[in-house]
Amino acid sequence: MGKDDILSKAAILQRDQQTYAIMASLPGGVMDVASARRVAEAAEAFGVKTLKVTGAQRLALIGVGEQDIDAVYEATGISPRQTSALCQQYIKACPGNTFCSRGQKDTLAFTLKLGERFHPFPKINAKVKIGIAGCYNSCVEPAIKDIGLIGLPGGWTVMAGGAGGKEPMFAQIIAANLDETQTLELMERILKYYRVASTRYTTRNFRLGAILKKEGKGPLMRACGLDGD
């Protein structure tokens, strides 16, 4: 029998059909020096072939032998539970006003709050991609995420229904000028709507944008307690 992904350990079989990639979570795409050194030392010790920062702002350790997976996790201090929802849910953020001169909101701190509250959000039968930008430059492309946030001086703009892939879709603006508490509450309502809609017979496994395209924005807006078509 051939090898396969080892989902309980968040290990993905590679093209060589012999080695695996495991993922380190990098909230906001940031890693401190001590953690980076620990990962580098473990990579050298276990012959990891490549370190790759993924499009989801995770760090992939590529080329891990099956017999070494547990040891690499222990040596790096990474928990497979942090990344067990592989290719399912992620939060991608720009540097925000912590580092960027153009940033108008603290995207990194808000990313941690979102992760603590929502990640991984259970029982959604489709991908959940969240992008958080600290200004209108939108370097993390929130307009093509299932949920996109843009931080402006007046508050957060919340968008929903974006996607890349073979049928790209722009997210639609759901609300604007929200504070953090309002934004978190609205995101929870969007995710709950998405969870229900992705299990219905007519929209099962649909991405949020495809659901909005099929049903219109009205049902989502009503689920969020907002007016709009």
Secondary structure, DSSP 8 states (H G I E B T S, - for coil): -----BGGGTEEE-TTSSEEEEEEE-GGG---HHHHHHHHHHHHHTT--EEEE-TTSEEEEEEEEGGGHHHHHHHHT--GGGG-STTTEEEEE--HHHH-TT--S-HHHHHHHHHHHHSS-TT-SS-EEEEEESSTT-TT-GGGSSEEEEEETTEEEEEE--B-TTS-B--EEEEEEE-HHHHHHHHHHHHHHHHHHTTSTTTTT--HHHHHHHH-SHHHHHHTT----
